[in-house]
Amino acid sequence: MIKFFRKIRQSLLSEGKISKYFKYAIGEIFLVVIGILIALQVSNWNERRKELLGIESLMDKFENDLRLTIWNANHDINNSTEIDTLFKNVLNNEVSKKDYQNDPFLKQLSSWRFTLNPELDNMRKLIENEEILPTKYNTVIRRINRLSFVIGREHDDMNVLKESSEIASDFINMNYSWARKSDSLSLDEAYNYFLNDESYKNRLFSHWNKAMAYTKTISRFRAESLSILSYLKVIREAYEANDLKLMLEGYEQTPFKLLEPETLLDPASTINISQWPIFINWTNDTVSLKIYTRNGDLINEENLYPKRIRIVRSEDGNLNTDYLRIFETYKNDVLQNKYLEVPNGFLIIE
């Protein structure tokens, strides 16, 4: 090709066609520049393609991290629900010496603790590469930024619970000789302490509050992780409402119970631990949400915007709080449905 162009130039010069020669030379230069630009563009396309493949690979890893964190959170919340019952039984004087003999864990309640251990490495890499992410992931990044706040809260609450656990353990070991012995007399002294010592009950109540505050934070961590995973599935795999429902159920989440408008609640119905339920409005309309106590007192009102995933905050409480709530959905101020909150619950509106 180079020889071909050289012959043309030589022919033009030998024939004295200088003006044509210059025009041809300019055209040749133009073609070379165009060729270089095309080569650069192809190179850029290839680099961007590799970049996007790397991003999708990172998203795969991030999804795996979310799944592991959700399962860890499920384990912690389920465990906390069981332990919460033990705390309440002890604090309400509903346990006996025989209960302590049959369940050695009861003596360790004041030092009980747990840790979520969320998977965060690939999330941090996504944040570091935010500028090169496709715009379709903007919603995911916004949810990750919200999760970043919860990450800090989880770390703080975990440390508070850890410190409370260590203080409680050290206090008993340093102040009561029976803690270091296993003879029958020492065991009787221990049972008497756990059953009757009011200062122990006060410290146990304080530790229970810290444990439940941490559980509440983990519940929010799980909800935020599930919402991010839901958005990823919609963006990457075109999930529809039923796909999201099946996914959430696969992570041990339960749909809210649909109620008739005049349904009276069973007094035994309750949720022991404050939780952050997930709401998905899969319609093209804005849906209004009203939240009530079991007694019909209005707690809050929210708006659920079209094709959006929303997390509704949990309620604060104390030892005897009943976290059970009723949710009503409205369109244009007209009641659509009434729902009963359930443990690990979610609601998809179609």
C-alpha positions as CSV (number, residue, x, y, z in Angstrom):
1,M,0.0,0.0,0.0
2,I,2.9,2.4,0.8
3,K,4.6,1.6,-2.5
4,F,1.3,2.3,-4.3
5,F,1.0,5.8,-2.8
6,R,4.7,6.5,-3.5
7,K,4.2,5.7,-7.2
8,I,1.3,8.0,-7.4
9,R,3.3,10.9,-5.9
10,Q,6.3,10.2,-8.2
11,S,4.0,10.1,-11.2
12,L,2.4,13.5,-10.3
13,L,5.8,15.1,-9.8
14,S,7.3,13.7,-13.0
15,E,4.4,15.0,-15.0
16,G,4.8,18.5,-13.3
17,K,1.4,18.4,-11.8
18,I,2.4,20.2,-8.6
19,S,-1.0,21.5,-7.6
20,K,-2.5,18.0,-7.9
21,Y,0.5,16.6,-6.0
22,F,-0.2,18.9,-3.1
23,K,-3.9,18.1,-3.1
24,Y,-3.1,14.5,-3.2
25,A,-0.5,14.9,-0.3
26,I,-3.1,16.7,1.8
27,G,-5.6,13.9,1.1
28,E,-3.1,11.3,2.0
29,I,-2.3,13.1,5.3
30,F,-6.1,13.3,6.0
31,L,-6.5,9.6,5.4
32,V,-3.6,8.8,7.7
33,V,-5.1,11.0,10.4
34,I,-8.5,9.4,10.0
35,G,-6.9,6.0,10.2
36,I,-5.1,7.0,13.4
37,L,-8.3,8.3,14.9
38,I,-10.2,5.2,14.0
39,A,-7.4,3.0,15.5
40,L,-7.6,5.1,18.7
41,Q,-11.4,4.8,18.8
42,V,-11.2,1.0,18.4
43,S,-8.6,0.9,21.1
44,N,-10.8,3.0,23.4
45,W,-13.8,0.8,22.7
46,N,-11.7,-2.3,23.5
47,E,-10.5,-0.7,26.8
48,R,-14.0,0.4,27.7
49,R,-15.3,-3.1,26.9
50,K,-12.6,-4.6,29.2
51,E,-13.5,-2.0,31.8
52,L,-17.2,-2.9,31.6
53,L,-16.4,-6.6,31.9
54,G,-14.4,-5.8,35.0
55,I,-17.3,-3.8,36.4
56,E,-19.7,-6.7,35.8
57,S,-17.3,-9.1,37.4
58,L,-17.0,-6.8,40.4
59,M,-20.8,-6.6,40.5
60,D,-21.0,-10.4,40.6
61,K,-18.6,-10.4,43.6
62,F,-20.6,-7.6,45.3
63,E,-23.8,-9.6,44.9
64,N,-22.1,-12.6,46.6
65,D,-21.0,-10.4,49.4
66,L,-24.6,-9.1,49.9
67,R,-25.9,-12.7,50.0
68,L,-23.4,-13.7,52.6
69,T,-24.2,-10.6,54.7
70,I,-27.9,-11.2,54.4
71,W,-27.6,-14.8,55.6
72,N,-25.3,-13.7,58.5
73,A,-27.9,-11.1,59.4
74,N,-30.7,-13.7,59.3
75,H,-28.8,-15.9,61.7
76,D,-28.2,-13.1,64.1
77,I,-31.8,-11.8,64.1
78,N,-33.3,-15.3,64.5
79,N,-30.9,-16.0,67.3
80,S,-31.6,-12.7,68.9
81,T,-35.4,-13.4,68.8
82,E,-34.8,-16.6,70.8
83,I,-32.4,-14.9,73.3
84,D,-34.8,-12.0,73.6
85,T,-37.4,-14.4,75.1
86,L,-34.8,-15.6,77.7
87,F,-34.0,-12.0,78.7
88,K,-37.6,-11.2,79.2
89,N,-38.3,-14.3,81.2
90,V,-35.4,-13.6,83.6
91,L,-36.3,-9.9,83.9
92,N,-39.9,-10.7,84.5
93,N,-39.0,-13.3,87.2
94,E,-40.4,-16.1,85.1
95,V,-37.5,-18.6,85.5
96,S,-36.7,-21.0,88.3
97,K,-33.6,-22.7,89.8
98,K,-34.5,-25.7,87.7
99,D,-34.4,-23.6,84.5
100,Y,-30.9,-22.5,85.4
101,Q,-29.9,-26.1,86.0
102,N,-31.4,-27.3,82.7
103,D,-30.0,-24.4,80.6
104,P,-26.5,-23.3,81.5
105,F,-26.7,-20.5,78.9
106,L,-29.0,-18.6,81.2
107,K,-26.0,-17.8,83.5
108,Q,-24.2,-16.2,80.5
109,L,-27.0,-13.8,79.5
110,S,-25.4,-10.7,80.9
111,S,-22.3,-11.3,78.8
112,W,-24.0,-12.6,75.6
113,R,-22.9,-11.0,72.4
114,F,-22.7,-11.5,68.6
115,T,-21.1,-9.9,65.5
116,L,-22.5,-9.5,62.0
117,N,-19.2,-9.5,60.2
118,P,-20.5,-7.9,57.0
119,E,-18.7,-8.5,53.7
120,L,-17.5,-5.0,52.5
121,D,-14.4,-5.3,50.4
122,N,-16.1,-5.3,47.0
123,M,-18.5,-2.6,48.0
124,R,-15.5,-0.3,48.8
125,K,-14.1,-1.2,45.3
126,L,-17.3,-0.1,43.7
127,I,-17.3,3.2,45.5
128,E,-13.7,3.7,44.4
129,N,-14.7,3.1,40.8
130,E,-18.0,5.1,41.0
131,E,-16.9,7.5,38.2
132,I,-16.6,4.8,35.6
133,L,-19.8,2.9,36.5
134,P,-22.5,2.9,33.9
135,T,-25.3,5.3,34.7
136,K,-27.8,2.4,35.1
137,Y,-26.1,1.8,38.5
138,N,-26.7,5.3,39.9
139,T,-29.6,4.0,42.1
140,V,-27.4,1.2,43.4
141,I,-24.6,3.7,44.3
142,R,-27.1,5.9,46.1
143,R,-28.3,2.9,48.2
144,I,-24.7,1.9,48.9
145,N,-24.1,5.5,50.2
146,R,-27.1,5.0,52.5
147,L,-25.7,1.7,53.6
148,S,-22.4,3.3,54.5
149,F,-24.1,5.2,57.3
150,V,-25.6,1.9,58.7
151,I,-22.1,0.3,58.5
152,G,-20.8,2.9,60.9
153,R,-23.7,2.4,63.2
154,E,-23.3,-1.3,63.1
155,H,-19.6,-1.0,64.1
156,D,-20.5,1.4,67.0
157,D,-23.3,-0.8,68.3
158,M,-21.2,-3.9,68.1
159,N,-18.4,-2.3,70.1
160,V,-20.9,-1.1,72.7
161,L,-22.3,-4.6,73.1
162,K,-18.8,-6.1,73.2
163,E,-17.8,-3.6,76.0
164,S,-21.0,-4.3,78.0
165,S,-20.3,-8.1,77.7
166,E,-16.7,-7.8,78.9
167,I,-17.7,-5.5,81.8
168,A,-20.4,-7.9,82.9
169,S,-18.1,-10.9,82.8
170,D,-15.3,-9.2,84.6
171,F,-17.7,-7.9,87.3
172,I,-18.9,-11.4,88.2
173,N,-15.5,-12.9,88.1
174,M,-13.9,-10.2,90.3
175,N,-16.7,-9.9,92.9
176,Y,-18.1,-13.4,93.4
177,S,-16.0,-16.4,94.4
178,W,-18.7,-18.9,93.3
179,A,-18.0,-17.9,89.7
180,R,-14.7,-19.7,89.9
181,K,-16.0,-22.8,91.6
182,S,-18.3,-25.7,90.7
183,D,-19.2,-27.3,94.0
184,S,-22.8,-27.6,95.0
185,L,-22.7,-24.8,97.6
186,S,-21.2,-22.4,95.0
187,L,-23.8,-23.4,92.4
188,D,-26.6,-22.6,94.9
189,E,-25.0,-19.2,95.6
190,A,-24.9,-18.6,91.8
191,Y,-28.5,-19.6,91.3
192,N,-29.6,-17.3,94.2
193,Y,-27.7,-14.4,92.7
194,F,-29.2,-14.8,89.2
195,L,-32.7,-15.3,90.6
196,N,-32.8,-12.7,93.3
197,D,-30.1,-10.0,93.0
198,E,-31.7,-6.8,91.8
199,S,-28.4,-5.2,90.8
200,Y,-27.8,-8.1,88.5
201,K,-31.3,-7.6,87.0
202,N,-30.5,-3.9,86.4
203,R,-27.2,-4.8,84.7
204,L,-29.0,-7.5,82.7
205,F,-31.6,-5.0,81.6
206,S,-28.9,-2.6,80.4
207,H,-27.1,-5.3,78.5
208,W,-30.4,-6.5,76.9
209,N,-31.1,-2.9,75.7
210,K,-27.7,-2.8,74.0
211,A,-28.2,-6.3,72.5
212,M,-31.6,-5.3,71.1
213,A,-30.2,-2.0,69.7
214,Y,-27.6,-3.9,67.9
215,T,-30.2,-6.4,66.6
216,K,-32.3,-3.4,65.3
217,T,-29.2,-2.1,63.5
218,I,-28.6,-5.5,61.9
219,S,-32.2,-5.6,60.9
220,R,-31.7,-2.3,59.0
221,F,-28.4,-3.6,57.6
222,R,-30.2,-6.6,56.2
223,A,-33.1,-4.5,54.8
224,E,-30.6,-2.1,53.1
225,S,-28.7,-5.1,51.7
226,L,-31.9,-6.7,50.4
227,S,-33.0,-3.5,48.7
228,I,-29.6,-3.1,47.0
229,L,-29.7,-6.7,45.8
230,S,-33.3,-6.2,44.5
231,Y,-32.2,-3.2,42.5
232,L,-29.3,-5.1,41.1
233,K,-31.5,-7.9,40.0
234,V,-33.9,-5.5,38.3
235,I,-31.0,-3.7,36.5
236,R,-28.9,-6.8,35.6
237,E,-31.6,-9.5,35.1
238,A,-34.8,-7.6,34.5
239,Y,-36.5,-8.9,37.5
240,E,-40.3,-8.3,37.8
241,A,-42.5,-8.3,40.9
242,N,-42.9,-12.0,41.1
243,D,-39.1,-12.6,40.7
244,L,-38.5,-10.2,43.6
245,K,-41.1,-11.9,45.7
246,L,-39.4,-15.3,45.1
247,M,-36.0,-13.9,45.8
248,L,-37.1,-12.3,49.1
249,E,-38.8,-15.5,50.2
250,G,-35.6,-17.3,49.4
251,Y,-33.8,-15.2,52.0
252,E,-36.4,-16.1,54.7
253,Q,-38.5,-13.0,54.3
254,T,-42.3,-13.3,54.6
255,P,-45.0,-11.4,52.7
256,F,-47.3,-9.3,54.9
257,K,-50.6,-10.9,55.7
258,L,-53.6,-9.4,53.8
259,L,-56.4,-8.4,56.2
260,E,-60.1,-7.8,55.8
261,P,-60.9,-4.2,56.6
262,E,-62.7,-5.1,59.9
263,T,-60.4,-7.8,61.0
264,L,-59.8,-8.0,64.8
265,L,-56.3,-9.0,65.7
266,D,-55.5,-12.0,67.8
267,P,-54.1,-10.6,71.2
268,A,-51.4,-13.3,70.9
269,S,-50.1,-11.9,67.6
270,T,-46.8,-10.0,68.2
271,I,-43.4,-9.2,66.9
272,N,-40.8,-9.4,69.6
273,I,-38.0,-7.5,67.9
274,S,-38.1,-4.1,66.1
275,Q,-37.5,-4.6,62.4
276,W,-37.2,-2.7,59.1
277,P,-39.7,-4.1,56.6
278,I,-39.2,-3.8,52.8
279,F,-41.9,-2.2,50.5
280,I,-41.8,-2.5,46.8
281,N,-44.3,-0.4,44.7
282,W,-44.3,-2.1,41.3
283,T,-47.2,0.0,40.0
284,N,-47.0,3.1,37.9
285,D,-48.8,5.2,40.6
286,T,-47.7,6.7,43.9
287,V,-49.1,4.8,46.8
288,S,-49.8,6.3,50.2
289,L,-49.0,4.2,53.2
290,K,-50.5,4.7,56.7
291,I,-49.0,2.8,59.7
292,Y,-51.0,2.0,62.8
293,T,-50.5,0.3,66.1
294,R,-52.7,-2.7,66.9
295,N,-55.0,-0.4,68.8
296,G,-55.6,1.8,65.7
297,D,-53.3,4.7,66.7
298,L,-51.7,6.3,63.6
299,I,-47.9,6.1,63.8
300,N,-46.7,7.5,60.5
301,E,-47.6,8.2,56.9
302,E,-45.3,7.4,53.9
303,N,-45.3,7.7,50.1
304,L,-44.3,4.8,48.0
305,Y,-43.2,6.1,44.6
306,P,-43.6,4.1,41.3
307,K,-41.1,1.3,40.7
308,R,-39.3,2.1,43.9
309,I,-38.1,0.0,46.8
310,R,-38.5,1.5,50.2
311,I,-37.5,0.6,53.7
312,V,-39.9,1.6,56.5
313,R,-38.1,2.5,59.8
314,S,-38.7,0.4,62.8
315,E,-40.2,1.5,66.1
316,D,-38.4,2.2,69.3
317,G,-39.4,0.4,72.4
318,N,-38.5,-1.2,75.7
319,L,-38.9,-4.5,77.5
320,N,-42.7,-4.7,77.1
321,T,-43.0,-3.1,73.7
322,D,-45.3,-4.8,71.2
323,Y,-43.8,-4.1,67.8
324,L,-46.8,-5.4,65.8
325,R,-48.1,-2.8,63.3
326,I,-50.9,-2.5,60.7
327,F,-50.3,-1.0,57.3
328,E,-52.9,0.5,55.0
329,T,-52.3,1.4,51.3
330,Y,-54.1,4.2,49.5
331,K,-54.4,5.5,46.0
332,N,-55.9,8.9,45.6
333,D,-57.0,8.8,49.2
334,V,-59.0,5.6,48.6
335,L,-58.1,2.6,50.8
336,Q,-56.8,-0.3,48.7
337,N,-55.7,-2.9,51.2
338,K,-54.9,-3.5,54.9
339,Y,-52.0,-5.6,56.0
340,L,-50.6,-7.2,59.2
341,E,-46.9,-6.9,59.7
342,V,-45.1,-10.2,60.1
343,P,-41.6,-11.1,61.4
344,N,-39.0,-10.6,58.6
345,G,-41.8,-9.1,56.5
346,F,-42.1,-7.4,53.1
347,L,-44.9,-6.0,50.9
348,I,-44.9,-5.9,47.1
349,I,-47.7,-3.8,45.6
350,E,-48.6,-4.7,42.0
